[in-house]
Amino acid sequence: MTQVTQSGLDVKTEYLYNLLARIKQRPGMYLGKCSITRMRMLLDGYGMARSELGLPRTKQQCEFDKFQDWIQERFKITSSHGWDSIILFHSADERDALDNFFNLFEKFQNGESPLPS
């Protein structure tokens, strides 16, 4: 069986962070408009599609799951609001929230403490 690859990555295993990088470069192309809500819907759809195809969760997906806790700790939120809602609440609008998502996600990926210094 031939494995489908995109940009040298095996899409059956690790692809999520590559996708996020491409969305960051051209959000309108992937999301229709710059919107954190649309980003959340796309990522939910990505996970659902992988599940429907019987593909196992990847290391990147499992790591991204920890972003929720990181965001909750950063903004001192204990409610069940999703990372997207929390970021949107602390942003001017959907576009600003999407920009803030990418900034926060970069800090998360770099292993920064969720608490601002």
C-alpha positions in Angstrom: 0.0 0.0 0.0 1.4 3.4 -1.0 1.4 6.1 1.7 0.2 9.5 0.7 2.6 12.2 1.5 2.4 16.0 1.4 5.6 18.1 1.5 7.6 15.0 2.5 5.4 14.3 5.6 3.5 11.1 6.0 0.0 12.4 6.4 -1.0 9.1 8.1 1.3 10.0 11.1 2.4 13.6 11.6 0.8 16.5 9.7 -1.1 18.7 12.1 1.7 21.2 12.8 2.5 21.5 9.1 -1.1 22.3 8.5 -1.1 24.9 11.2 2.0 26.6 9.7 0.3 26.7 6.3 -2.9 28.2 7.7 -0.8 30.8 9.5 0.7 31.8 6.1 -2.6 31.9 4.3 -5.6 31.9 6.7 -8.1 33.2 4.2 -7.4 30.3 1.8 -7.9 27.6 4.5 -10.6 29.3 6.6 -12.4 31.6 4.2 -11.7 34.5 6.6 -9.4 35.2 9.5 -11.4 33.7 12.4 -10.4 31.7 15.4 -13.9 30.1 15.4 -13.3 28.8 11.9 -9.9 27.6 12.9 -11.4 25.6 15.7 -14.0 24.1 13.3 -11.3 23.2 10.8 -9.2 21.5 13.5 -12.3 19.6 14.9 -13.0 18.5 11.3 -9.4 17.4 10.9 -9.6 15.2 14.0 -13.0 13.8 13.0 -11.8 13.0 9.5 -8.8 11.1 10.8 -11.0 9.2 13.2 -13.5 8.3 10.5 -10.7 7.0 8.3 -9.6 4.8 11.1 -6.3 6.6 11.5 -4.8 6.6 15.0 -4.3 9.9 16.9 -0.8 11.2 16.3 1.8 12.5 18.7 1.1 16.0 17.5 -2.6 15.6 18.1 -2.0 14.4 21.7 0.4 17.2 22.3 -2.1 19.8 20.9 -4.7 18.4 23.4 -2.5 19.9 26.2 -2.9 23.4 24.6 -6.3 23.6 26.3 -4.9 23.2 29.8 -2.0 25.6 28.9 -4.5 28.3 27.8 -6.7 27.7 30.9 -3.7 28.1 33.1 -2.5 31.2 31.3 -5.8 33.0 31.6 -6.7 31.5 35.0 -9.9 29.9 33.6 -11.4 27.0 35.4 -14.6 26.8 33.3 -15.2 24.4 30.5 -14.7 27.0 27.8 -12.6 25.9 24.8 -9.2 27.4 24.0 -10.8 29.3 21.1 -13.5 30.9 23.3 -10.9 31.9 25.9 -8.6 33.5 23.4 -11.5 35.2 21.6 -12.7 36.6 24.9 -9.3 38.2 25.5 -9.0 39.6 22.0 -10.5 42.5 20.1 -12.2 40.3 17.4 -12.0 37.1 15.5 -9.0 38.2 13.4 -7.1 39.4 16.5 -8.0 36.2 18.2 -6.5 34.1 15.3 -3.3 36.2 15.5 -3.2 35.7 19.3 -3.8 31.9 18.8 -0.7 31.6 16.6 1.4 33.7 19.1 0.2 31.7 22.0 0.6 28.4 20.2 4.2 29.3 19.4 4.9 29.9 23.1 3.2 26.6 23.9 5.3 24.8 21.4 8.5 26.4 22.7 7.7 25.1 26.1 7.2 28.5 27.7 5.4 28.6 31.0 1.7 29.4 30.5 2.0 32.2 33.1 3.2 35.4 31.6 6.5 36.7 33.0 
